[in-house]
Amino acid sequence: MQVFGADDRFMAVQGGTLSRGRMFTPSEMRGGTNVVVLETAMASTLLGSLDPVGREVKIRGKGKRVAGTWDPPEKSFPPPA
């Protein structure tokens, strides 16, 4: 699993669409709230057919609340590892 940090401008830079839920709020970014936007395929791997929005997932041993899921564009450069 690849994990990287991002902010609310991620989709403007990387592209893609929000498939469920929402992106981070300014308040969550300022406060360092434990929220995550998962790639849709990863959400399916972690949670199967369950709706991921609002559920908690463990990433590197820490609980994160799923705010939304993201579908990458067909043609993109992957974020750095």
Residue pairs with C-beta under 8 A, 6 or more apart in sequence:
1 42
1 59
2 78
2 79
2 81
3 59
3 60
4 79
4 80
4 81
6 37
6 79
7 24
7 29
8 23
8 24
8 25
8 26
8 29
10 23
10 37
11 17
11 18
11 23
11 70
14 72
14 73
14 76
14 79
15 72
15 73
15 76
16 70
16 71
16 72
16 73
16 76
17 70
17 71
18 37
18 68
18 69
18 70
18 71
19 40
19 68
19 69
19 70
19 71
20 40
20 51
20 52
20 53
20 68
20 69
21 37
21 52
21 53
21 54
21 66
21 67
21 68
21 69
22 67
22 68
23 37
23 67
23 68
24 33
24 35
24 37
24 67
27 33
28 35
28 67
33 65
34 62
34 63
34 64
34 65
35 64
35 65
35 66
35 67
36 57
36 59
36 64
36 65
36 66
36 67
37 66
37 67
37 68
37 69
37 70
38 46
38 52
38 57
38 66
38 68
38 69
38 70
39 69
39 70
39 71
39 72
40 69
40 70
40 71
43 52
43 66
43 69
46 52
46 57
47 55
47 57
52 66
52 69
53 66
53 67
53 68
53 69
54 65
54 66
55 65
55 66
56 63
56 64
56 65
56 66
57 63
57 64
57 66
58 64
